């Protein structure tokens, strides 16, 4: 796991906004499992706004990071941060 990815994971896990999300690293990506009752269409539209509070706290040099977000065994959407 890269330092950038690790920092994102740790910051998101420590943020109360994401308490009910299960966040783990896989390769160079983050896999996020949200509760089953999550409105995935709404989350997809609001995802960048939700994680924007974490972005200024990341001190590592940025690199491409993919967030695979779903509430089942298969990702419902992928958000790429460049």
N, C-alpha and C positions, 0 to 999 in steps of 0.2 A: 504494500500500500504506500503510495506516494505521500509526501508530507502535506501537500495541498489537499488531497482527498481526506487524509487523516484529520486535518484541522476542521474541514467542513463537517465531517462525521461527529467529532467531539463537540463542536459548537452547536450543532443541531440537537444532539442528544442532551445537552445541558440546558437547552432553551425550553421553557415551560410550554410554549406554543406547540411543540412537537412531542409532548410527553406520551401520547398514545400511538406514536409512530414507531415502528421497528426499523432501525436504520443499520445496515451492515455494508461492508465493503466487499467488492468482488472485482478482481483485476484492478483496473483504474477507474471503476465506476462505483456509484452508490446505489444500493437496492433499498427501496423504501416500501414498507408494507403499511398501509393505512387501515383503519378500522373498516369492517365490512359495510357499515352503513354510510360511508363517505360518498357524497355526490361527486363522482369522478369527473364529470363534465365541468362542474363548478371549480373543483380543485385544479384542473388543467388550466382553466382561464386565470386563476388567481395564484398559481404556483410561483411565478417570478416575484410577485408582490410579497408573498409569504416568506420567501427565502432572502429577500432584499435586506432584511434587518440583520442577517448573519454576515452578508458579504463584506461590510466594512471591518468586521472583526478578524477576518482571515488575513494573516500577515505573510504567509508564504507566497512566493511568486506564482501568479496565476497560470494555470494550464487548462486544457479542455477537460471538462468533467461532465459525465452523463449521469443523470438521475433517472433510474427506472422506477416508476411509481405505479403501484397497483394495490388492489385489495383482494386479490386472488392469486393463484399460482402463476399467472401470466401477467406481465406488465401491461397496464392499461394505457400508459403514455410514457414517452421518453422526453426529458427536458435536457437540452445540451447547453452548458455554460461555457462560453469561449473566453 
